[in-house]
Amino acid sequence: MTHKTFPSWPDVAPQLIETAAGRAPADMVIRNGSWVNVHTREVLDQHDIAIKSGRIAYVGPDASAMIGPDTQVVEAEGRYMMPGLCDAHMHIESGMLTPAEFARAVIPHGTTSMFTDPHEIANVLGLEGVRLMHDEALLQPVNIYTQMPSCAPSAPGLETTGYEITAEDVAEAMHWPGIIGLGEMMNFPGVAMGDPKMLAEIAATQRAGKTVGGHYASPDLGPDFAAYVAGGPADDHEGTCEADAIARMRQGMRAMVRLGSAWYDVEAQITAITEKGLDPRNFILCTDDCHSGTLVNDGHMNRVVRHAIECGCDPLIALQMATINTATHFGLEREIGSLTPGRRADVILTSDLRSLPIEVVIARGQIVAESGSIKVECPHLDWPESARGTVHLGHELAAGDFELAAPDGANSVTANVIGVVENQAPTKALKAELPVVDGLVEGRDDICQIALVERHQATGGVTNAFVSGFGYAGDMAMASTVAHDSHHMIVVGTDRAQMALAANRLAEVGGGITLFRDGKELALVELPIAGLMSDRPASEVAAKAQKLVEAMQACGCTLNNAYMQHSLLALVVIPELRISDLGLVDVRTFKKIPVIEPFNE
C-alpha cells in the first residue's frame, strides 16, 4: 500500500510564514466570511482565510496581499467559516461501507476527521483486516485516524471470534502511521480485575504516547468504575443518563456522547452542560454506529451537532464538542479542530449555525464537496479474496437446526428472553412462560426465536434462544452476518423453515442481511467484504437497506432502526442479556444462563 503523506506543519512552516507576511501568494483564499473561532467561542465578521500547502497560513480581516494570479478565491459572502467536523468514536463497518465509500458518503455532510475503531473486521479477519481498513483510510482526501482494536473477543470465555487480537498485535500496530490509539476497551470487568492481557494492551498504547479508548457499559459507578478509570481508559461513550456524563468528566475522562442510527444518548446527557452548567471542554459528540441509510438521508456529524443544539446547547458550544474538544482529546489540537494558523485547512461554509446547511466543504485546502455533492475521488484498495469468502456454515442448515427441545413432560416452560429496548443499546433480561408443542418450545405473542449461527470455523453450531420487542408476525425470518462483536450470524424469526432459508442465503452470497417471508426473499443487502461491508456507493447500499426496512415493517416491526437492534443482539459486553455461540449470556454477571429454567414436574 502506498499513500501520499500529508506534509507536517514544520515541513511547510517557511511557506506559511511567507504567505502570512504577504510575501508569497496563497493557494486559496476564502474571502469575507464570519470566522467561527472555537478556541475563544466567538464569531468574528468580515474575515479571510489564506491557505498554503493544505494548511492555514493566515486568518484575519484582509488577505488581499496574499492573492496572486494563480490563487483560488472562494467567496464566503458573509457565511460562517467553521472547522470541519470530527467524529470522535465510530465504526466504519456499521455503515456497511468500506472506508472509501464511507468517506464519500460523509464528506458532503462536513465530516473531515474520523476516529475509527475497526474492531468489527478484527473479529472476522484479525490483524490483517485491521491493516486493510487502516491502509484504505490513509488513501482518503480527509483525515481518518485508526484506533487499534483492543477486544477480540470482547468478552473472553463468553464468545468465540474468527481471530483473536493479542497484546503483541496492539504493540505492533502502535507503529503504523495512521494509528491514533487503542480502540474501546470493552472488557471493563477485565480491566477492573487487573487482567494482564488488557493491562498489557493499555500499557503498550500509553507507552507509545497514544490515547486509550473506553467502554464502560455498566450503570454501577462504584468501585468497579473507579478501578476501570484507574486502569487508563481516557473516554467513554456508553453513558445513557446525565449522571453517567458527570461521573466520567469528574474523573478526568471525556464523556463521548453519541447520536447514531439507533442510539439517542445526547438529550439525556447534555443537561450536564445546559442545566448543571459544567465545563463543556470534556464533553465530546460522536456517532458510534451509523448505517448507510442514515448517512444518505439524514447526515453524519452535522446531524449530531444539530441535535445537540435542538436539545438546548449553545451552537458554539455544540461546535466545540465536534471539533476542538475532539482534537484536544487525541492530542491533535495543533493539527485539526480549529481554523487557526498551521492547522489543516478543513473548513465548512454554512449560512446558519443552527440548522447547519453544509454548503461548501474544504479539506486539506481543496474543495471536496459543494451543495451536497462530492467533488473528489475516494480511492479504493483492491480487497483480497481472503476478505470476501468469510461465511462458513459447515453444512446446509434445515428447520431442525433451529429447534429448542422442551424438558420431558413439560407443557410449558419458563424461558429467559432478550428484551429489545428501542433507541438504546442495552437490552432487558425478561422471563416468559412459553408453550410447548410436540416437545418443542415455541414463541408466543411478541416473543419469537433468535439463533446465533457460527460462521467462522464451519462448526455447524447453532445457539437457539428467544427475543421480544420486534413485533414480527406471520411466517418470516431475518438473518444478518453483522452481529456485533463476534460477527457470527444472527437469525430472528417466527418460523424455523424461514430461518434456515435466510441463513443459507447469506452463505450463498458471502454475507449480508436478508429477510424471508412465506418462502420468498423480500430484501437482500449483500455485504461481501468480511460479511460486514459493501464496496458499492452508499446510495446503492442505502437503497437496499431501505427495502430491508420496508420488509421488516411489512412483517410487523415498528421499531426505529430495528436493524441496528438486530445486529447488537450478540454484543456480550452491554447489559442485560445477549446471545453468543457459547450460549445465553447475562451481561450483568458475565455468566452464561440457561434459555429454559429448570423444570419441575
Salt bridges, closest charged atoms under 4 A:
GLU18 OE2 - ARG23 NH2 2.92
ASP27 OD1 - LYS52 NZ 3.33
GLU75 OE2 - ARG31 NH2 2.35
ASP87 OD2 - HIS300 NE2 3.06
GLU101 OE2 - HIS380 NE2 2.78
ASP117 OD2 - HIS119 ND1 3.23
GLU120 OE2 - HIS91 ND1 3.82
GLU120 OE2 - HIS119 NE2 3.14
GLU120 OE1 - HIS484 ND1 3.01
GLU120 OE1 - HIS487 NE2 2.55
ASP135 OD1 - HIS134 ND1 2.94
GLU172 OE2 - ARG131 NH2 3.17
GLU184 OE2 - HIS89 NE2 3.17
GLU184 OE2 - HIS91 NE2 2.81
GLU184 OE2 - HIS119 ND1 3.88
GLU184 OE1 - HIS215 ND1 2.59
GLU184 OE1 - HIS237 NE2 2.95
GLU201 OE2 - LYS197 NZ 3.06
ASP235 OD2 - HIS329 NE2 2.68
ASP236 OD2 - ARG248 NE 2.42
GLU238 OE2 - HIS215 ND1 3.20
GLU238 OE2 - HIS237 NE2 3.21
GLU238 OE1 - ARG258 NH2 3.10
GLU242 OE1 - LYS276 NZ 2.77
ASP244 OD1 - ARG248 NH1 3.75
ASP265 OD2 - ARG258 NE 2.75
ASP279 OD2 - ARG281 NE 3.14
ASP288 OD1 - HIS89 NE2 3.21
ASP288 OD1 - HIS91 NE2 3.18
ASP288 OD2 - HIS237 NE2 3.85
ASP288 OD2 - ARG258 NH1 2.58
GLU335 OE2 - ARG55 NH2 2.48
GLU335 OE2 - ARG344 NE 2.74
GLU359 OE1 - ARG79 NH1 3.42
GLU442 OE2 - ARG496 NH2 2.81
ASP445 OD2 - ARG444 NH1 2.75
ASP485 OD1 - HIS119 NE2 3.18
ASP485 OD1 - HIS484 ND1 3.84
GLU508 OE2 - ARG505 NH1 3.03
GLU521 OE2 - ARG505 NE 3.00
GLU526 OE1 - LYS544 NZ 2.71
ASP535 OD2 - ARG388 NH2 2.99
GLU540 OE2 - ARG536 NH2 2.84
GLU576 OE1 - ARG588 NH1 3.83
ASP581 OD1 - HIS488 NE2 3.99
ASP586 OD2 - ARG588 NH2 2.91
GLU597 OE2 - LYS431 NZ 3.10
